[in-house]
Amino acid sequence: MKVKVIGAGLAGCEAAFTLANLGVEVELYDIKPKSFTPAHSDKHFGELVCSNSLKSNDIYGNACGLLKEEMRILGSLTMQAAEATRVPAGGALAVEREAFASFITKKIKACKNIKAVCQEVTAVPDGWCIIATGPLTTDALSQSISRICGGELHFYDASAPIVSRESIDFDKCFYGDRYGKGGDDYINCPLSKEEYERFVAELVNAERVIAHDFEKREIFEGCMPVEVLASRGKDSLRFAMLKPVGLSDESGNKFYAVLQLRKENAAGTAYNLVGCQTNLKWGEQKRVFSLIPALKNADFLRYGVMHRNTFINSPTCLNADFSLKSDGKVFFAGQITGVEGYVESAASGILAAIHLYEKLQGRQPKIPDDTCVLGALSAHIAGPTDNFQPMNANFGILRPAEKRIRDKKERYAYLAERALQTVKQYKENLQTPVTG
């Protein structure tokens, strides 16, 4: 029995890898390297577009960190690639993009049960398949999906600019992570009150790229352009990506606002502007971000871009096992389902593959419960709601603790330990022999 996996992003690669390791023959379809979406440029599978960070690696204090550990238990390919290609980023798990995508591609192409097919799929296939085409599904397939899912939604996704390290003015910045964690993983660019207010004013009034008609939808809060956030109030950035809390230089000086730069590659020659996803025109990006003293003469290696994302109204058309309600042989995975983020997308690919395999064996898929992040995200995509929106991993979607724990740190640690036990038990109870 062959299974078609459509899309070789993180979700599709995880799905194909999981199925192949279970002995299933997989045909993995992607348009690369013959053609690319507007946001992609790397010939490899598993390309990271918005950022090189997979977010926090803190298992007990951050839900995304916890999700990554849950995925490791289930043998995640994404986690293997991340560990092999990681770059210093304080408490975050960041990777060198090209090496990361190359690692995944080599693993996929070396797997005897996976046949990579460079071909555009224009319609939802008949038979067993997993659709993991992500936020930039091609038009023809989007129309096919729309017909069987009752319409599609759009939201914006924006990426931050990247500057060269050698062009940063180190007389006007300092190394260090927040609260002294992580050593010298971040470069901090402070602003005075006057500098901050000028930056915000220019940012708000800068010329933006005009969205196409099909992109004119509500912006998803989880990936909001910095200029949109700035327009919501003069201090909005100081409570977000430019917050100065926990940051001081070697002399102990504190600042009105601070922009952090994070390594983009292992060599440390490129840094991205943390949290500064933007839809400004390229010339405007250089003009406005150069107002930050440390970036006055910055060389922009890549400007921020904004592109369309697409997700289906999953609660109306998907089961909690990620299969289509109208056709139990068709599964979806990744951001198209309404899970938001690299890690969350990859996780859904693992689950979709496990559930599909269970059905192939004539068994009813077992859904992890909402005491773990994997289960909570599954519940989110299938749960009833009047206004379905993409969801990141967060402790708020987990089932509350059975006992009241006032201290936030202790509560999160309890939820995390409970989640890990849930996933370990889930793996043990599976008749599917999941391995990494």
MIRO-269036 format. One record per residue (C-alpha): residue number from 1; residue in one letter; x, y, z. Coordinates in steps of 0.1 Angstrom, whole numbers. Layout:
REM MIRO-269036
REC pos code     u     v     w
REC NUM    a     X     Y     Z
...
This chain:
REM MIRO-269036
REC pos code     u     v     w
REC   1    m     0     0     0
REC   2    k    14    34   -10
REC   3    v     6    66     7
REC   4    k    10   100   -10
REC   5    v    23   129    10
REC   6    i    18   163    -6
REC   7    g    43   189     4
REC   8    a    79   185    17
REC   9    g    79   212    44
REC  10    l    84   202    80
REC  11    a    50   186    84
REC  12    g    52   166    51
REC  13    c    88   154    58
REC  14    e    78   143    93
REC  15    a    48   125    79
REC  16    a    68   108    52
REC  17    f    97    99    76
REC  18    t    73    84   102
REC  19    l    54    63    77
REC  20    a    86    51    60
REC  21    n   100    40    93
REC  22    l    68    20    99
REC  23    g    74     2    67
REC  24    v    50    21    45
REC  25    e    59    30     9
REC  26    v    56    68     5
REC  27    e    55    90   -25
REC  28    l    65   125   -14
REC  29    y    54   152   -38
REC  30    d    68   188   -39
REC  31    i    73   214   -66
REC  32    k   109   219   -56
REC  33    p   134   222   -71
REC  34    k   118   230  -105
REC  35    s    97   258   -90
REC  36    f    92   277   -58
REC  37    t    64   296   -40
REC  38    p    68   334   -35
REC  39    a    84   328    -1
REC  40    h   107   299    -8
REC  41    s   142   299   -24
REC  42    d   161   269   -10
REC  43    k   161   238   -32
REC  44    h   160   215    -1
REC  45    f   130   202    17
REC  46    g   121   215    52
REC  47    e   130   251    44
REC  48    l   126   276    72
REC  49    v   111   309    59
REC  50    c   102   333    87
REC  51    s   130   327   112
REC  52    n   158   303   121
REC  53    s   144   298   156
REC  54    l   123   269   168
REC  55    k   115   290   199
REC  56    s   122   281   235
REC  57    n   140   250   245
REC  58    d   127   252   281
REC  59    i   107   221   287
REC  60    y    92   231   320
REC  61    g    86   268   315
REC  62    n    75   271   278
REC  63    a    49   251   260
REC  64    c    68   251   227
REC  65    g    99   237   245
REC  66    l    76   211   260
REC  67    l    62   202   226
REC  68    k    97   197   212
REC  69    e   104   171   240
REC  70    e    71   154   233
REC  71    m    82   151   196
REC  72    r   116   137   206
REC  73    i    98   109   224
REC  74    l    81   101   191
REC  75    g   113   102   171
REC  76    s   109   135   154
REC  77    l   130   142   123
REC  78    t   128   179   129
REC  79    m   143   176   163
REC  80    q   171   154   149
REC  81    a   179   180   123
REC  82    a   177   209   149
REC  83    e   202   192   172
REC  84    a   226   185   144
REC  85    t   225   221   130
REC  86    r   218   243   161
REC  87    v   234   277   166
REC  88    p   237   295   200
REC  89    a   205   314   209
REC  90    g   203   315   247
REC  91    g   173   296   258
REC  92    a   160   292   223
REC  93    l   166   264   198
REC  94    a   179   281   167
REC  95    v   194   265   136
REC  96    e   215   272   106
REC  97    r   188   272    80
REC  98    e   206   257    50
REC  99    a   223   230    70
REC 100    f   190   222    87
REC 101    a   171   218    54
REC 102    s   200   199    39
REC 103    f   200   174    69
REC 104    i   163   168    64
REC 105    t   166   164    27
REC 106    k   194   139    30
REC 107    k   175   119    55
REC 108    i   144   118    33
REC 109    k   163   108     2
REC 110    a   183    82    19
REC 111    c   151    64    31
REC 112    k   144    34    10
REC 113    n   106    36    15
REC 114    i   103    72     3
REC 115    k   102    82   -34
REC 116    a   106   120   -38
REC 117    v    85   132   -68
REC 118    c    91   168   -82
REC 119    q    56   175   -94
REC 120    e    28   199   -87
REC 121    v    -3   182   -74
REC 122    t   -33   201   -86
REC 123    a   -62   182   -69
REC 124    v   -68   162   -37
REC 125    p   -57   127   -45
REC 126    d   -79    96   -43
REC 127    g   -69    71   -17
REC 128    w   -45    73    12
REC 129    c   -28   106    14
REC 130    i   -16   134    37
REC 131    i   -18   170    25
REC 132    a     9   191    41
REC 133    t    13   219    15
REC 134    g    15   246    42
REC 135    p     6   282    41
REC 136    l    14   287     4
REC 137    t    -5   260   -12
REC 138    t    -6   264   -50
REC 139    d   -37   279   -65
REC 140    a   -50   248   -83
REC 141    l   -47   226   -52
REC 142    s   -61   254   -30
REC 143    q   -92   254   -51
REC 144    s   -95   216   -49
REC 145    i   -91   218   -11
REC 146    s  -116   246    -9
REC 147    r  -142   226   -27
REC 148    i  -140   197    -2
REC 149    c  -134   218    29
REC 150    g  -160   245    23
REC 151    g  -137   275    18
REC 152    e  -103   287    30
REC 153    l   -90   315    51
REC 154    h   -60   337    48
REC 155    f   -37   355    72
REC 156    y    -4   373    69
REC 157    d    30   359    78
REC 158    a    59   383    79
REC 159    s    97   377    83
REC 160    a   123   399    99
REC 161    p   153   416    82
REC 162    i   188   401    85
REC 163    v   220   422    88
REC 164    s   257   414    86
REC 165    r   276   413   119
REC 166    e   305   433   105
REC 167    s   282   462    98
REC 168    i   269   465   134
REC 169    d   283   494   154
REC 170    f   296   476   185
REC 171    d   303   508   203
REC 172    k   265   512   206
REC 173    c   254   478   216
REC 174    f   264   449   239
REC 175    y   262   412   242
REC 176    g   240   392   266
REC 177    d   207   374   270
REC 178    r   178   386   292
REC 179    y   185   383   329
REC 180    g   221   372   322
REC 181    k   210   339   306
REC 182    g   227   324   276
REC 183    g   260   343   277
REC 184    d   268   362   245
REC 185    d   241   347   222
REC 186    y   223   380   216
REC 187    i   235   414   205
REC 188    n   214   441   223
REC 189    c   209   475   206
REC 190    p   197   501   231
REC 191    l   176   532   224
REC 192    s   171   563   244
REC 193    k   136   577   249
REC 194    e   142   602   221
REC 195    e   156   576   197
REC 196    y   128   552   205
REC 197    e   101   577   198
REC 198    r   116   588   165
REC 199    f   120   552   154
REC 200    v    83   545   162
REC 201    a    71   576   145
REC 202    e    90   568   113
REC 203    l    80   531   115
REC 204    v    43   539   117
REC 205    n    45   563    88
REC 206    a    68   543    65
REC 207    e    55   531    32
REC 208    r    43   496    31
REC 209    v    40   470     4
REC 210    i     5   470   -10
REC 211    a   -11   436    -5
REC 212    h   -28   418   -33
REC 213    d   -66   415   -32
REC 214    f   -64   379   -21
REC 215    e   -42   388     8
REC 216    k   -64   415    23
REC 217    r   -75   396    54
REC 218    e   -71   401    91
REC 219    i   -35   398   103
REC 220    f   -29   369   126
REC 221    e   -18   382   160
REC 222    g    10   356   164
REC 223    c    30   369   135
REC 224    m    22   406   134
REC 225    p    43   431   114
REC 226    v    62   454   137
REC 227    e    48   485   121
REC 228    v    12   473   127
REC 229    l    20   467   164
REC 230    a    37   501   167
REC 231    s     6   518   154
REC 232    r   -14   505   184
REC 233    g     3   529   208
REC 234    k    37   546   213
REC 235    d    47   522   240
REC 236    s    35   490   224
REC 237    l    69   480   212
REC 238    r    85   486   246
REC 239    f    62   459   260
REC 240    a    69   435   231
REC 241    m   101   429   210
REC 242    l   118   461   223
REC 243    k   112   456   259
REC 244    p   142   465   280
REC 245    v   134   444   310
REC 246    g   162   422   322
REC 247    l   188   438   299
REC 248    s   218   459   311
REC 249    d   253   465   297
REC 250    e   285   456   315
REC 251    s   283   488   336
REC 252    g   249   479   348
REC 253    n   232   507   327
REC 254    k   195   501   319
REC 255    f   178   515   288
REC 256    y   145   529   276
REC 257    a   141   503   248
REC 258    v   163   475   234
REC 259    l   163   457   201
REC 260    q   178   422   202
REC 261    l   197   406   173
REC 262    r   201   368   171
REC 263    k   225   347   152
REC 264    e   212   336   118
REC 265    n   240   311   110
REC 266    a   266   291   129
REC 267    a   294   313   117
REC 268    g   278   343   134
REC 269    t   282   365   103
REC 270    a   245   373   100
REC 271    y   220   384   126
REC 272    n   182   388   124
REC 273    l   162   415   141
REC 274    v   142   396   167
REC 275    g   105   401   165
REC 276    c   107   427   137
REC 277    q    87   409   110
REC 278    t    77   436    85
REC 279    n    58   445    54
REC 280    l    76   478    47
REC 281    k    91   484    13
REC 282    w   128   474    12
REC 283    g   141   510     9
REC 284    e   119   520    38
REC 285    q   132   491    59
REC 286    k   168   503    55
REC 287    r   159   538    63
REC 288    v   138   531    94
REC 289    f   158   503   110
REC 290    s   190   523   104
REC 291    l   176   548   129
REC 292    i   186   523   156
REC 293    p   220   536   166
REC 294    a   238   503   164
REC 295    l   223   497   130
REC 296    k   231   531   115
REC 297    n   254   516    89
REC 298    a   239   482    88
REC 299    d   243   460    57
REC 300    f   209   443    51
REC 301    l   216   408    39
REC 302    r   179   401    35
REC 303    y   149   424    39
REC 304    g   117   413    57
REC 305    v    89   400    35
REC 306    m    52   393    40
REC 307    h    33   365    22
REC 308    r     0   349    22
REC 309    n    -8   320    46
REC 310    t   -37   297    41
REC 311    f   -55   274    66
REC 312    i   -88   255    64
REC 313    n  -116   258    88
REC 314    s  -105   225   104
REC 315    p  -133   221   131
REC 316    t  -159   218   103
REC 317    c  -140   193    81
REC 318    l  -113   175   101
REC 319    n  -114   148   128
REC 320    a   -90   150   158
REC 321    d   -68   124   140
REC 322    f   -63   150   112
REC 323    s   -84   130    87
REC 324    l  -111   145    66
REC 325    k  -146   140    79
REC 326    s  -159   133    44
REC 327    d  -131   109    34
REC 328    g  -112    91    62
REC 329    k   -83    82    38
REC 330    v   -74   119    33
REC 331    f   -54   135    61
REC 332    f   -41   171    65
REC 333    a   -10   182    84
REC 334    g     9   214    91
REC 335    q    -1   250    91
REC 336    i   -29   244    66
REC 337    t   -47   227    95
REC 338    g   -45   258   118
REC 339    v   -16   249   139
REC 340    e     8   278   138
REC 341    g    45   276   139
REC 342    y    74   254   127
REC 343    v    73   231   157
REC 344    e    36   228   158
REC 345    s    34   220   121
REC 346    a    61   193   123
REC 347    a    43   178   153
REC 348    s    10   175   134
REC 349    g    29   157   106
REC 350    i    40   130   131
REC 351    l     5   126   144
REC 352    a   -12   124   110
REC 353    a    12    97   100
REC 354    i     7    76   131
REC 355    h   -31    79   128
REC 356    l   -30    70    91
REC 357    y    -9    40    98
REC 358    e   -33    28   125
REC 359    k   -61    30   100
REC 360    l   -41    11    74
REC 361    q   -38   -17   100
REC 362    g   -75   -17   105
REC 363    r   -73    -1   139
REC 364    q   -91    30   153
REC 365    p   -65    58   158
REC 366    k   -57    67   194
REC 367    i   -57   105   200
REC 368    p   -34   117   228
REC 369    d   -54   136   253
REC 370    d   -52   173   261
REC 371    t   -29   168   291
REC 372    c     0   170   265
REC 373    v     6   197   239
REC 374    l     2   171   210
REC 375    g   -32   163   223
REC 376    a   -42   198   230
REC 377    l   -34   209   194
REC 378    s   -53   179   181
REC 379    a   -83   190   202
REC 380    h   -79   226   189
REC 381    i   -82   217   152
REC 382    a  -112   195   158
REC 383    g  -130   214   186
REC 384    p  -161   234   180
REC 385    t  -156   272   177
REC 386    d  -174   302   161
REC 387    n  -142   318   149
REC 388    f  -114   293   142
REC 389    q   -79   308   142
REC 390    p   -44   293   141
REC 391    m   -30   282   174
REC 392    n     5   281   188
REC 393    a    17   258   215
REC 394    n     9   274   249
REC 395    f     0   262   284
REC 396    g   -34   277   281
REC 397    i   -46   250   257
REC 398    l   -36   222   281
REC 399    r   -61   207   305
REC 400    p   -58   225   338
REC 401    a   -39   209   367
REC 402    e   -61   186   388
REC 403    k   -50   206   418
REC 404    r   -46   244   423
REC 405    i   -10   255   420
REC 406    r    -6   292   427
REC 407    d    30   296   417
REC 408    k    32   299   379
REC 409    k    66   283   376
REC 410    e    55   254   397
REC 411    r    23   251   378
REC 412    y    40   250   344
REC 413    a    65   224   357
REC 414    y    37   202   369
REC 415    l    18   205   336
REC 416    a    50   197   317
REC 417    e    59   166   338
REC 418    r    23   154   334
REC 419    a    25   160   296
REC 420    l    57   140   292
REC 421    q    42   111   312
REC 422    t    11   113   289
REC 423    v    32   111   257
REC 424    k    54    82   271
REC 425    q    23    63   280
REC 426    y     7    71   246
REC 427    k    37    57   228
REC 428    e    37    26   250
REC 429    n     0    20   243
REC 430    l     3    24   206
REC 431    q     3    -9   186
REC 432    t    23    12   161
REC 433    p    61     7   168
REC 434    v    71    44   166
REC 435    t   108    49   163
REC 436    g   132    77   155
